[in-house]
Amino acid sequence: MATPRTTTKPPKNTPPTPVVCSPCDGSGMVAATVRVGRKRRPVGQQDGLCLNCLGSGTDPNA
């Protein structure tokens, strides 16, 4: 009687992990300085949308 053939399954291709956007560190938000007055002095910061990844948190160039 012939020996049963064993075939090995190819390894599953796992999708690569997305690369994190560097300006926002993956959060999608960056700090934007708020300026007021005639001399445009900075008074604080508020959250703004990351213009590099447009809020997705992943690097668009990767």
NORNORDA-V435463 format. One record per residue. N is the residue number from 1. RES is the residue in three letters. PSI is psi in radians with two decimals (NA if undefined). D_FIRST is the distance of its C-alpha to the first C-alpha in whole Angstrom. Layout:
N/RES/PSI/D_FIRST  N/RES/PSI/D_FIRST
This chain:
1/MET/2.43/0  2/ALA/2.62/4  3/THR/2.46/7  4/PRO/2.41/9  5/ARG/2.40/12  6/THR/2.22/15  7/THR/2.46/19  8/THR/2.41/22  9/LYS/2.48/25  10/PRO/2.62/28  11/PRO/2.53/31  12/LYS/2.40/33  13/ASN/1.95/36  14/THR/2.40/39  15/PRO/2.52/43  16/PRO/2.61/45  17/THR/2.42/48  18/PRO/2.51/51  19/VAL/2.33/54  20/VAL/2.43/57  21/CYS/2.34/60  22/SER/-0.67/62  23/PRO/-0.62/66  24/CYS/-0.04/65  25/ASP/0.59/62  26/GLY/-0.03/60  27/SER/-0.41/63  28/GLY/-0.08/64  29/MET/2.50/68  30/VAL/2.75/70  31/ALA/2.25/73  32/ALA/2.27/76  33/THR/2.33/80  34/VAL/2.19/83  35/ARG/2.41/86  36/VAL/2.86/89  37/GLY/3.03/93  38/ARG/-0.57/95  39/LYS/0.02/93  40/ARG/0.87/90  41/ARG/2.50/89  42/PRO/2.36/86  43/VAL/-0.26/86  44/GLY/-2.96/82  45/GLN/2.63/79  46/GLN/2.82/77  47/ASP/2.44/73  48/GLY/2.81/72  49/LEU/2.39/69  50/CYS/2.15/68  51/LEU/-0.21/68  52/ASN/-0.83/65  53/CYS/-0.05/63  54/LEU/0.66/65  55/GLY/-0.05/64  56/SER/-0.47/60  57/GLY/-0.10/60  58/THR/2.64/57  59/ASP/2.12/58  60/PRO/-0.31/58  61/ASN/-0.04/58  62/ALA/NA/54
